[in-house]
Structure formats: C-alpha cells, structure tokens
Amino acid sequence: MAAVFVYARASAAEPTLDVATMPRVATIDPRFQSYNIEMVEVTGGQFWKPYAAARPGAKPERFAARTPIDLHDGRLRKLAAALAPAYLRVSGTWANSTFFADSDAPPAAPPAGFKGVLTRRQWRDVIDFSLAVGAPIVTSFAISTGTRDAGGRWTSEQAGQLLAFTKSTGGQIAAAEFMNEPDLPAIGSAPEHYDAAAYGRDFATFRAFMKEAAPDVAILGPGTIGTGADARARFTVSAQGIDAVSYHHYGALSARCAGDRTATRALSDQWLSRTGRTFALYRALRDRLAPGKPIWLTETAETACGGNPWAATFTDTFRYLDQLGRLAKAGVQVVMHNTLAASDYGLLDEENHLPRPNYWAALLWRRLMGTTVLDARVAEQPGLHVYAHCARDTPDGIALLVINNDRRMRRRLTLPAASQRYTLASERLVDGNVRLNGSTLALGPSDQMPALNGEPAPAGAIIFAPATITFLTIANAGNADCR
C-alpha cells in the first residue's frame, strides 16, 4: 500500500517542461563558477588537517603543517584551466596577518605584528598560475597590528607594495576585499576591540587608497561570514564604498570544529536550502544599503574548518550543484568554492591533485550551463530541484540541471523534445568515485580527460533514479532568450 501511494504521488506531481517559453530571470558573470586557493597554501603553514591523515580512531585534529602548494604542477594547472574562465581568490583568515616581503631577501620569520610571510617568488607563482589557467586574481590585504600606525589605524604600505609588484610582473587583480571576514576580528588577527566603527574608519582609508592606486580593481565588501548584528554593522559602515557585495557562507561547522552534522542529512532539502537563507539576508542588506550592486559569494563549501569527510565524496555534489543552480537563479554573479585543492572540501585531492566528484560536477557545469538563467517553472517539491540556463556556447540551446535528492523515490519529468542526458551517480554516496551515465570518471594516461559525452534521450517522460544528478541539453529549443 505504501509503495503504491508513493508511486501515485510521484506520478501526479510529474511536471512538463516547456523549454521554448521559459523566461529569462538573471544573467550571471562568465566567471560565475570560481574557486579559492588560500593564502596559507601559497606561503605554507598550518591549515585544516585532512581526516585521512589522522590516526585511526583519534579525535579529528584541526591543523597540520603544510608546505607551499606547487602552482607549477602540470595536473593542477590542467584541471584548473579546464574550469576557465574563472576567478582565483587568494585570501582567507591567514591573509589578514601575512607580510608581503617586497625584496629578494625575505625575512626568516614574520616581522612583529604578522604571522606569515609571502615572498616575491610565491606571489609571482600565483600570478603565473592565474595567467596560465585563465583566472584573474581576487584577494584581500593584511590588516593585523603590523600594518598599523601608532594610533592603531590601518596604513596602506603593505597593500601598495603588493599591488605595485603585481602590476610590474604583468599580473591582474580583478577585485579585492579589504580584509577577510571582518565580523570575526579576533580569529582574523585584527587589533583588540576592533569594532564596526574602527572597521568603517579603516575601510574608508582602504577605499580612498584603492581608488588612487588601483582604480581598475573592483572593491568587494564586506566579506563577512555571519548573519548576525556584527555582520550587519560592518556592512552598514562600508556599503557606500563597495563596487559589489561580497559575503561568505558555510551551512555549519565540520567535525574538526565540533560540528554535529552527519552524512545522512547531507541530501535533505533543509540542508540544501541553507545557502538561500543566507543569501536572502545579504540581498535584503544590499537592497537597503547598496541598491543595484551585484552580489558575489566569495567563499563557500560543505562546512567550515575544512569540511567533513564526505565533502570529498558524491554526497556533497548535491549541495555543490544545487547551490550553483539556486544562487544563479537568484542573480548572484560569482560563487567561489573553497578550495581548489586543500583539505577535505577541495575540488581536487591536496596530495595528488586527482579530481573528486565535485570537480567532475564543476566541469560539467562549466561545459553545459551558460550565463543566461531561465525559470524552469517547476513548482517547488521536496526532493526535486530543476534549474535551467541557456546552453553554453550553443545558440538556441537550453541546459537543464535536475537534482533528485530523494534517497528512495524516482522522479519523472516530461520533456517534449529530444535531449542529451548526463547523469551523475555513485554506488555509494560516501564514495570518492562518481559515474557519468554508468562509466566511472577518472583521468586517463598522461592525465587525459575522459570524454564527458551525453546519451540520447527521446522526447517524452524521463525518469530520474533516487539520489542522482542529471544535466539535459536540448538543441534548437526555440527560446527567444537563447538565440
């Protein structure tokens, strides 16, 4: 009886998609899908320790020492370039207290008021990587006590040196935040008692400096992570000086930081919707304080503090792609995943740079989903999420993203046009492997990319198995917004 009821309910809710009449609702940045390499990855230092490196049965350790990332690694460059165009954000908590050594002889230890050292060679490697993979740099600057005058006010000396060196070596900084997460001042190495008034004063100094020294660099802000009074206060004192709103979002803390989430909840509608609730707050602040400004999500992942163990598995791909679809439909211009290749939430494994399921999902999004966002006009229902875009580089084409995050129930949609189907699935959700139309995705010899080919799907009813993600592309859709 229960099985009959479930099937009947699913059949009664079967939507029909009319691709020709789907209206345009937003246009996103061509670099919408972007990523972070943390400043501490560039300099080396303490970062979130992968769970696989922990002793069996031991309590998760927060940090582990790591050497600087090799930005000349061929596999890393090849896989990053495949996601172009993108933005490369080099920032993070550690950037707030990193000293840029603008000389050929960097100090052996950080000067007073700093916790790390960025050398010319390391920053030149960032610039070279950025140019090689088609990802202009987004960054932030040091704001710790070493950057301040006797009165505790921020000075632009360090920022000026970094900007000048970048320009002299042919690099491009597309956008910059003043500091990383100003609503967490103590964690972010800000001076004691660094309140919203002090932040507003320093932000005004920063803005004036940037408009003179680098007028072509977009100013992002506030780059906050919270949704409470501290985040709102810092937005209020900086809103008039920004070119685009930036914010961060993590739905929860990982186990490293005493988070209590489990993998069984990772596909729930409640979990997937958290990114929308955070966005709604920042959109409301934008509408009130900086009307008309674009919105960027400059740091996000499965959970904060490096992610949970299943952040490296297909389990998290539902969140990753639903977040992209949901925020694109809402008009968010850029979403920067944290990280490209560090800790458990990286798109790539940090040791060997092999792709994880989220990387393959990112690559399919990049190849199929264009910048014009449509309304698929599918009513909200638990366990089914449908997003529509004009197809990438395919005039008159439409691409659909269909997420069946229900672990038990099949879903059906009627599509009155033939399509190409790309279905992602895994035998075990917490597996590090993912299959595309039944074939496991993996790099071939000499890191050859696998063929990401679709399978023909005739017009009519399409069935989506439980816990699967499917892209559909329709040629000659007849939608006026996609011509």
C-alpha positions as CSV (number, residue, x, y, z in Angstrom):
1,M,0.0,0.0,0.0
2,A,2.8,2.4,0.9
3,A,4.7,1.7,-2.3
4,V,1.6,2.2,-4.4
5,F,0.9,5.5,-2.6
6,V,4.5,6.8,-3.2
7,Y,4.3,5.9,-6.9
8,A,0.9,7.5,-7.3
9,R,2.1,10.7,-5.6
10,A,5.2,10.9,-7.8
11,S,3.1,10.4,-11.0
12,A,0.6,13.0,-10.0
13,A,3.3,15.6,-9.5
14,E,5.0,14.9,-12.8
15,P,5.9,18.3,-14.4
16,T,6.0,19.0,-18.1
17,L,8.8,21.4,-19.2
18,D,8.2,23.8,-22.0
19,V,11.7,24.9,-22.9
20,A,10.6,27.3,-25.6
21,T,8.7,29.6,-23.2
22,M,11.0,29.5,-20.1
23,P,11.6,33.2,-19.3
24,R,14.9,34.8,-18.5
25,V,15.3,35.7,-14.9
26,A,19.0,36.5,-14.5
27,T,22.4,36.9,-16.2
28,I,25.5,35.7,-14.4
29,D,29.2,36.6,-14.7
30,P,31.1,34.4,-17.2
31,R,33.3,33.5,-14.3
32,F,30.4,32.6,-12.1
33,Q,31.9,29.3,-11.1
34,S,35.2,30.1,-9.4
35,Y,37.5,28.9,-6.6
36,N,39.9,29.8,-3.8
37,I,43.5,28.9,-3.1
38,E,44.0,30.1,0.5
39,M,46.9,32.4,1.2
40,V,48.3,29.9,3.7
41,E,48.5,27.4,0.9
42,V,50.7,29.8,-1.1
43,T,53.0,30.6,1.9
44,G,52.9,27.3,3.7
45,G,51.8,27.0,7.3
46,Q,49.1,25.4,9.4
47,F,45.9,24.5,7.6
48,W,42.9,22.2,8.1
49,K,44.2,18.6,8.5
50,P,42.6,16.1,6.2
51,Y,40.7,13.3,8.0
52,A,42.6,10.7,6.1
53,A,45.9,11.9,7.7
54,A,44.6,11.3,11.2
55,R,45.3,8.3,13.3
56,P,42.5,5.6,13.2
57,G,40.0,6.2,15.9
58,A,41.7,9.5,17.0
59,K,39.7,12.7,17.6
60,P,39.9,14.9,14.5
61,E,42.8,17.3,14.7
62,R,42.2,20.8,13.4
63,F,45.5,21.7,11.8
64,A,48.5,20.2,10.1
65,A,51.7,21.8,8.8
66,R,51.8,22.0,5.0
67,T,54.4,23.1,2.6
68,P,53.6,25.7,-0.1
69,I,51.4,24.4,-2.9
70,D,53.2,23.7,-6.2
71,L,51.5,26.1,-8.6
72,H,53.6,24.8,-11.4
73,D,52.3,21.2,-11.1
74,G,51.1,20.2,-14.5
75,R,48.0,18.3,-13.4
76,L,46.9,21.1,-11.1
77,R,47.2,23.6,-14.0
78,K,45.5,21.4,-16.5
79,L,42.5,20.8,-14.3
80,A,42.2,24.4,-13.2
81,A,42.4,25.6,-16.8
82,A,39.5,23.3,-17.7
83,L,37.3,25.4,-15.4
84,A,38.2,28.7,-17.1
85,P,37.0,31.3,-17.3
86,A,37.0,31.7,-13.5
87,Y,38.3,33.9,-10.7
88,L,41.1,32.7,-8.4
89,R,40.7,34.1,-4.9
90,V,43.8,34.1,-2.8
91,S,42.7,35.2,0.7
92,G,41.4,33.5,3.8
93,T,41.8,34.1,7.5
94,W,45.6,33.7,7.3
95,A,45.9,36.5,4.7
96,N,44.9,39.1,7.4
97,S,48.3,38.7,9.0
98,T,50.6,37.8,6.1
99,F,53.6,40.0,5.5
100,F,54.5,40.6,1.9
101,A,58.3,40.7,1.7
102,D,58.9,43.1,-1.1
103,S,62.6,42.2,-1.5
104,D,64.8,39.5,-2.9
105,A,65.8,38.5,0.6
106,P,62.7,37.7,2.6
107,P,62.9,37.6,6.4
108,A,63.4,34.2,8.0
109,A,60.5,34.9,10.4
110,P,57.4,37.2,10.2
111,P,58.1,40.8,11.4
112,A,56.3,41.9,14.6
113,G,52.6,42.2,14.1
114,F,52.4,39.5,11.4
115,K,52.1,35.7,11.5
116,G,53.3,34.6,8.0
117,V,55.5,35.7,5.1
118,L,54.6,35.9,1.4
119,T,57.7,36.1,-0.8
120,R,58.0,37.7,-4.2
121,R,58.6,34.3,-5.7
122,Q,55.5,32.9,-4.2
123,W,53.3,35.7,-5.4
124,R,54.9,35.6,-8.8
125,D,53.9,31.9,-8.9
126,V,50.3,32.9,-8.1
127,I,50.4,35.4,-11.0
128,D,51.9,32.9,-13.4
129,F,49.3,30.3,-12.3
130,S,46.5,32.9,-12.7
131,L,47.6,33.8,-16.3
132,A,48.1,30.1,-17.2
133,V,44.7,28.9,-16.2
134,G,42.6,31.9,-17.2
135,A,41.6,33.1,-13.7
136,P,42.2,36.7,-12.7
137,I,43.1,37.2,-9.0
138,V,40.7,38.3,-6.3
139,T,42.4,39.0,-3.0
140,S,42.4,40.8,0.3
141,F,45.1,42.5,2.3
142,A,46.9,42.3,5.7
143,I,45.2,44.2,8.5
144,S,47.0,42.9,11.6
145,T,48.9,45.1,14.0
146,G,52.0,45.1,11.8
147,T,50.1,47.2,9.3
148,R,49.1,50.0,11.7
149,D,50.4,53.3,12.8
150,A,51.0,54.4,16.4
151,G,47.3,55.3,16.7
152,G,46.2,51.9,15.6
153,R,44.9,53.0,12.2
154,W,45.5,50.8,9.1
155,T,48.1,52.0,6.7
156,S,48.4,51.1,3.0
157,E,52.1,50.4,2.8
158,Q,51.8,46.6,2.6
159,A,48.9,46.7,0.2
160,G,50.6,49.3,-2.0
161,Q,53.7,47.1,-2.3
162,L,51.7,44.0,-3.3
163,L,49.7,46.0,-5.9
164,A,52.9,47.5,-7.4
165,F,54.7,44.2,-7.6
166,T,51.7,42.5,-9.2
167,K,51.5,45.2,-11.9
168,S,55.2,45.1,-12.5
169,T,55.1,41.4,-13.2
170,G,52.1,41.5,-15.5
171,G,49.5,40.2,-13.1
172,Q,45.9,41.1,-12.9
173,I,44.0,41.7,-9.7
174,A,40.4,41.9,-10.7
175,A,38.8,42.6,-7.4
176,A,39.7,42.9,-3.7
177,E,38.2,42.8,-0.3
178,F,39.7,45.0,2.5
179,M,40.1,42.0,4.9
180,N,38.8,38.5,5.3
181,E,35.7,38.1,7.5
182,P,35.7,41.4,9.5
183,D,32.9,40.1,11.7
184,L,35.4,37.6,13.2
185,P,38.1,40.1,14.2
186,A,39.7,38.1,16.9
187,I,40.1,35.0,14.8
188,G,41.2,37.2,11.9
189,S,44.2,38.8,13.7
190,A,42.6,42.2,13.9
191,P,43.6,44.5,16.8
192,E,41.9,44.1,20.2
193,H,38.4,45.7,20.4
194,Y,38.2,46.0,16.7
195,D,34.6,47.1,16.4
196,A,32.4,48.2,13.5
197,A,33.4,51.9,13.9
198,A,37.1,51.0,13.6
199,Y,36.5,48.8,10.6
200,G,34.5,51.6,8.9
201,R,37.3,54.1,9.5
202,D,39.9,51.7,8.1
203,F,37.6,50.7,5.2
204,A,37.3,54.4,4.2
205,T,41.1,54.6,4.2
206,F,41.3,51.5,2.1
207,R,38.8,52.7,-0.4
208,A,40.5,56.0,-0.9
209,F,43.8,54.3,-1.4
210,M,42.4,51.8,-3.9
211,K,40.7,54.4,-6.0
212,E,44.0,56.2,-6.4
213,A,46.4,53.3,-6.6
214,A,44.3,50.7,-8.5
215,P,41.1,52.3,-9.8
216,D,40.5,49.4,-12.2
217,V,40.3,46.9,-9.2
218,A,36.7,46.3,-8.1
219,I,36.2,46.8,-4.4
220,L,34.2,44.0,-2.7
221,G,32.7,44.1,0.7
222,P,32.2,43.4,3.5
223,G,33.3,39.8,3.0
224,T,31.6,38.8,6.2
225,I,30.6,35.2,7.2
226,G,27.9,35.8,9.8
227,T,24.2,36.7,9.6
228,G,24.0,38.5,13.0
229,A,24.5,42.0,14.3
230,D,28.3,42.1,13.8
231,A,28.0,41.3,10.1
232,R,25.1,43.8,9.6
233,A,27.1,46.5,11.4
234,R,30.2,46.1,9.2
235,F,28.0,46.1,6.1
236,T,26.4,49.3,7.2
237,V,29.7,51.2,7.6
238,S,31.2,50.1,4.3
239,A,28.2,49.7,1.9
240,Q,28.7,53.1,0.3
241,G,32.2,52.3,-0.8
242,I,31.9,49.0,-2.5
243,D,31.5,48.1,-6.2
244,A,30.0,44.7,-5.3
245,V,28.6,43.0,-2.2
246,S,30.6,40.0,-1.0
247,Y,29.8,37.5,1.7
248,H,30.8,34.0,2.8
249,H,28.5,31.1,3.6
250,Y,29.0,27.7,5.4
251,G,25.9,25.9,6.4
252,A,27.6,24.5,9.6
253,L,30.9,23.7,11.2
254,S,32.8,20.5,10.4
255,A,33.7,17.8,12.9
256,R,37.1,19.4,13.3
257,C,35.4,22.3,15.0
258,A,32.9,20.3,16.9
259,G,30.2,20.3,14.2
260,D,27.5,17.6,14.6
261,R,26.3,17.1,11.0
262,T,26.0,13.6,9.6
263,A,26.2,12.3,6.1
264,T,22.6,11.1,6.3
265,R,21.3,14.7,6.4
266,A,23.5,15.9,3.6
267,L,20.8,15.4,0.9
268,S,18.0,16.9,2.8
269,D,16.0,19.9,1.4
270,Q,16.6,21.7,4.7
271,W,20.4,21.4,4.3
272,L,20.3,22.4,0.6
273,S,18.1,25.5,1.4
274,R,20.6,27.0,3.9
275,T,22.5,28.8,1.2
276,G,19.3,30.5,0.1
277,R,18.5,31.8,3.6
278,T,21.9,33.3,4.0
279,F,21.7,34.9,0.5
280,A,18.3,36.4,1.4
281,L,19.8,38.2,4.3
282,Y,22.6,39.8,2.2
283,R,20.2,40.6,-0.6
284,A,18.0,42.5,1.8
285,L,21.0,44.4,3.2
286,R,22.1,45.1,-0.4
287,D,18.7,46.4,-1.3
288,R,18.7,48.7,1.7
289,L,22.3,49.9,1.8
290,A,23.8,49.4,-1.7
291,P,20.9,49.2,-4.1
292,G,21.7,47.8,-7.5
293,K,25.2,46.4,-6.6
294,P,26.0,42.9,-7.8
295,I,26.4,40.2,-5.2
296,W,29.4,37.8,-5.0
297,L,29.7,34.7,-2.7
298,T,33.5,34.8,-2.3
299,E,33.9,31.7,0.0
300,T,31.7,28.7,0.4
301,A,31.9,24.9,0.9
302,E,30.3,21.9,2.5
303,T,31.1,23.1,6.1
304,A,33.7,25.4,7.7
305,C,37.0,24.3,9.1
306,G,38.0,22.2,6.0
307,G,34.8,20.2,5.5
308,N,33.5,16.9,6.8
309,P,34.9,13.6,5.5
310,W,32.0,13.3,2.9
311,A,32.9,16.7,1.5
312,A,35.3,14.7,-0.7
313,T,32.5,12.3,-1.9
314,F,29.5,12.4,-4.2
315,T,27.4,13.1,-1.1
316,D,28.4,16.8,-1.3
317,T,27.8,17.1,-5.0
318,F,24.1,17.6,-4.4
319,R,24.9,20.7,-2.2
320,Y,27.5,21.9,-4.6
321,L,25.4,21.9,-7.8
322,D,22.1,22.9,-6.1
323,Q,23.9,25.9,-4.6
324,L,25.2,26.9,-8.0
325,G,21.7,26.5,-9.6
326,R,19.9,28.2,-6.7
327,L,22.2,31.2,-6.5
328,A,22.4,31.7,-10.3
329,K,18.6,31.8,-10.4
330,A,18.7,34.4,-7.7
331,G,21.1,36.6,-9.6
332,V,24.3,36.0,-7.6
333,Q,27.2,36.9,-10.0
334,V,30.1,34.8,-8.7
335,V,30.4,31.7,-6.4
336,M,33.9,30.9,-5.2
337,H,34.3,27.3,-3.9
338,N,36.7,26.8,-1.0
339,T,39.1,25.3,-2.0
340,L,40.6,24.2,-5.3
341,A,43.0,21.7,-3.7
342,A,43.3,21.8,0.1
343,S,41.7,19.7,2.9
344,D,38.6,17.6,2.5
345,Y,36.4,20.3,0.8
346,G,38.9,20.8,-2.1
347,L,37.7,20.0,-5.6
348,L,41.0,18.2,-6.0
349,D,42.9,15.9,-3.6
350,E,45.6,18.0,-2.0
351,E,48.2,15.3,-2.2
352,N,47.9,14.1,-5.8
353,H,45.5,16.7,-7.3
354,L,43.2,13.9,-8.6
355,P,39.7,15.1,-9.2
356,R,37.0,14.5,-6.7
357,P,33.2,14.2,-7.5
358,N,32.7,17.9,-7.1
359,Y,35.4,18.6,-9.7
360,W,33.6,16.5,-12.3
361,A,30.4,18.3,-11.4
362,A,32.1,21.6,-11.8
363,L,33.4,20.6,-15.2
364,L,30.0,19.6,-16.5
365,W,28.5,22.8,-15.2
366,R,31.3,24.7,-17.0
367,R,30.7,22.9,-20.3
368,L,26.9,22.9,-20.3
369,M,25.4,25.8,-18.4
370,G,25.5,29.3,-19.9
371,T,25.3,32.7,-18.4
372,T,21.6,33.4,-19.2
373,V,19.5,31.9,-16.4
374,L,15.9,30.8,-17.1
375,D,12.9,29.9,-14.9
376,A,12.2,26.2,-15.5
377,R,8.8,26.9,-14.0
378,V,8.7,23.6,-12.0
379,A,6.8,24.0,-8.7
380,E,8.9,23.5,-5.5
381,Q,8.5,20.0,-4.2
382,P,10.6,18.0,-1.7
383,G,13.4,16.0,-3.2
384,L,13.4,17.6,-6.7
385,H,15.2,20.7,-7.9
386,V,15.2,21.8,-11.5
387,Y,17.3,24.7,-12.9
388,A,17.5,26.0,-16.5
389,H,20.0,28.0,-18.4
390,C,20.7,28.8,-22.0
391,A,23.3,26.2,-23.0
392,R,26.9,27.2,-23.0
393,D,28.3,28.1,-26.5
394,T,25.2,26.6,-28.2
395,P,22.9,29.2,-29.8
396,D,19.2,28.3,-29.4
397,G,20.2,25.5,-26.9
398,I,19.0,25.0,-23.3
399,A,20.7,23.2,-20.5
400,L,18.7,21.7,-17.5
401,L,20.0,20.6,-14.2
402,V,17.7,18.1,-12.5
403,I,18.6,17.1,-8.9
404,N,16.8,14.2,-7.3
405,N,18.0,14.4,-3.8
406,D,15.4,11.9,-2.6
407,R,17.2,8.7,-1.5
408,R,14.2,6.4,-2.2
409,M,11.8,7.9,-4.8
410,R,12.2,8.0,-8.5
411,R,11.2,11.3,-10.2
412,R,9.7,11.9,-13.6
413,L,9.6,14.9,-15.9
414,T,8.1,15.2,-19.3
415,L,10.3,16.9,-21.9
416,P,8.5,17.4,-25.3
417,A,11.9,17.5,-27.1
418,A,14.8,15.1,-27.6
419,S,17.8,15.8,-25.4
420,Q,21.3,14.7,-24.5
421,R,21.4,13.2,-21.0
422,Y,24.3,13.4,-18.5
423,T,23.5,11.5,-15.2
424,L,25.9,11.5,-12.3
425,A,25.5,8.7,-9.7
426,S,27.5,6.6,-7.3
427,E,27.2,3.1,-6.0
428,R,27.7,4.5,-2.5
429,L,27.0,8.2,-1.8
430,V,30.0,8.4,0.5
431,D,32.3,7.0,-2.2
432,G,35.0,9.2,-3.7
433,N,34.1,7.9,-7.2
434,V,31.3,9.1,-9.4
435,R,29.8,7.6,-12.6
436,L,28.6,9.5,-15.7
437,N,25.9,7.5,-17.5
438,G,27.3,4.4,-15.8
439,S,31.0,5.0,-16.5
440,T,33.4,5.9,-13.7
441,L,35.0,9.3,-14.2
442,A,38.8,9.3,-13.9
443,L,41.8,10.7,-15.6
444,G,43.4,8.6,-18.3
445,P,47.1,8.1,-19.2
446,S,49.1,11.3,-19.1
447,D,46.1,12.9,-17.3
448,Q,43.9,12.7,-20.3
449,M,40.4,13.9,-19.7
450,P,37.7,11.4,-20.1
451,A,35.0,12.0,-22.7
452,L,32.1,13.7,-21.0
453,N,29.5,12.6,-23.5
454,G,25.8,12.6,-23.2
455,E,23.4,9.9,-24.1
456,P,20.4,10.5,-26.4
457,A,17.1,10.8,-24.6
458,P,13.9,10.8,-26.7
459,A,11.1,13.3,-26.2
460,G,8.6,12.3,-23.5
461,A,8.8,11.1,-19.9
462,I,12.3,11.0,-18.4
463,I,12.9,9.0,-15.2
464,F,15.4,10.1,-12.6
465,A,16.6,7.5,-10.2
466,P,16.9,8.2,-6.5
467,A,20.0,10.2,-5.4
468,T,21.1,11.2,-8.9
469,I,22.0,14.4,-10.6
470,T,21.3,14.9,-14.3
471,F,22.1,17.5,-16.9
472,L,20.0,17.6,-20.0
473,T,20.8,19.7,-23.1
474,I,18.2,20.5,-25.8
475,A,19.3,21.8,-29.2
476,N,17.1,24.1,-31.2
477,A,14.9,24.8,-28.2
478,G,13.2,27.8,-29.8
479,N,13.6,30.0,-26.8
480,A,14.0,33.7,-27.9
481,D,16.2,34.4,-24.9
482,C,18.8,31.9,-26.0
483,R,19.3,32.9,-29.6
